[in-house]
């Protein structure tokens, strides 16, 4: 197996923090959902797609839809229900693509509207 099939440590320049949902009940019975950090990993940023649509019809509205794509080492605990923090911004996991031969995961993240 050639060395190029595996992630190279020098390319893992970005830090991602994975957060899992926890639920707690208040004394009044209200359920509160929070996300707590469970895993921090280094990642390679593969591609960043930004689609900007400018509309002259509705008061010059500007829409920005951003997806980030990262490659990380394989971690079995990662799932689509988690959130990801990257540079102080929270993202939801849109897609997890496992590459068993390379022992890596490609993630597509979508910015959360908080």
C-alpha positions as CSV (number, residue, x, y, z in Angstrom):
1,X,0.0,0.0,0.0
2,X,1.5,3.3,-1.0
3,X,1.9,6.2,1.4
4,X,-0.3,8.5,-0.7
5,X,-3.4,6.5,0.3
6,X,-3.3,7.9,3.8
7,X,-3.9,11.3,5.2
8,X,-0.7,13.3,5.6
9,X,-0.2,14.9,9.0
10,X,1.1,18.1,7.4
11,X,-2.2,18.7,5.6
12,X,-4.2,18.5,8.8
13,X,-4.1,22.2,9.5
14,X,-7.6,23.0,10.8
15,X,-9.2,22.1,14.1
16,X,-12.8,20.8,14.3
17,X,-14.6,20.2,17.5
18,X,-17.5,17.7,17.4
19,X,-20.4,18.3,19.8
20,X,-23.1,15.8,20.9
21,X,-26.6,16.7,22.0
22,X,-27.5,16.3,25.6
23,X,-31.0,16.8,27.0
24,X,-31.9,17.9,30.5
25,X,-35.1,18.6,32.4
26,X,-35.6,21.7,34.5
27,X,-37.6,21.4,37.7
28,X,-40.6,22.8,35.8
29,X,-40.4,19.9,33.3
30,X,-39.1,21.8,30.3
31,X,-36.5,19.9,28.2
32,X,-33.4,21.8,27.3
33,X,-31.2,20.7,24.4
34,X,-27.5,21.6,24.5
35,X,-24.5,20.5,22.6
36,X,-21.3,19.6,24.5
37,X,-17.8,19.0,23.0
38,X,-16.9,15.3,22.8
39,X,-14.1,15.2,20.3
40,X,-11.5,17.6,18.8
41,X,-9.7,16.5,15.7
42,X,-7.3,18.0,13.1
43,X,-8.6,18.2,9.5
44,X,-7.7,18.9,5.9
45,X,-9.9,21.6,4.2
46,X,-10.7,20.2,0.8
47,X,-12.9,22.8,-0.8
48,X,-15.2,25.6,0.2
49,X,-18.2,26.4,-2.0
50,X,-19.9,29.7,-1.6
51,X,-23.0,30.5,-3.7
52,X,-23.9,34.2,-3.7
53,X,-27.2,35.1,-5.3
54,X,-28.0,38.8,-5.8
55,X,-31.6,39.6,-6.5
56,X,-32.6,43.0,-7.9
57,X,-36.3,42.1,-7.4
58,X,-36.5,42.2,-3.6
59,X,-34.7,45.2,-2.3
60,X,-31.3,43.9,-3.4
61,X,-31.3,40.9,-1.0
62,X,-28.0,39.0,-0.8
63,X,-28.2,35.3,0.0
64,X,-25.1,33.4,1.0
65,X,-25.3,29.6,1.2
66,X,-22.0,28.1,2.5
67,X,-20.8,24.5,2.7
68,X,-17.4,23.5,4.0
69,X,-15.7,20.2,3.1
70,X,-13.1,18.6,5.3
71,X,-11.2,15.3,5.4
72,X,-10.3,13.8,8.8
73,X,-9.0,10.5,10.1
74,X,-11.7,7.9,10.7
75,X,-13.5,8.1,14.0
76,X,-16.4,5.6,14.6
77,X,-18.1,7.9,17.1
78,X,-18.9,10.6,14.5
79,X,-22.5,10.7,13.3
80,X,-24.9,13.1,11.5
81,X,-26.6,14.1,14.7
82,X,-23.5,16.0,15.9
83,X,-22.7,19.6,15.4
84,X,-19.2,20.8,14.5
85,X,-17.5,24.0,15.7
86,X,-14.9,25.5,13.3
87,X,-13.4,28.9,13.9
88,X,-16.1,29.9,16.4
89,X,-19.0,29.0,14.0
90,X,-21.4,26.0,14.4
91,X,-22.2,23.7,11.6
92,X,-24.4,20.7,11.1
93,X,-23.1,17.6,9.4
94,X,-24.7,17.2,6.0
95,X,-22.8,14.2,4.8
96,X,-20.3,11.7,6.1
97,X,-18.4,9.7,3.5
98,X,-16.2,6.9,4.8
99,X,-13.2,5.9,2.8
100,X,-12.1,2.6,4.4
101,X,-9.1,2.1,2.2
102,X,-7.7,5.5,3.2
103,X,-9.1,5.2,6.8
104,X,-10.6,8.7,6.5
105,X,-13.9,10.5,6.5
106,X,-14.9,13.3,4.2
107,X,-17.4,15.7,5.8
108,X,-19.7,18.2,4.2
109,X,-20.8,20.8,6.8
110,X,-23.5,23.4,6.5
111,X,-23.6,26.6,8.6
112,X,-26.3,26.6,11.3
113,X,-28.6,29.6,11.7
114,X,-28.3,30.4,15.4
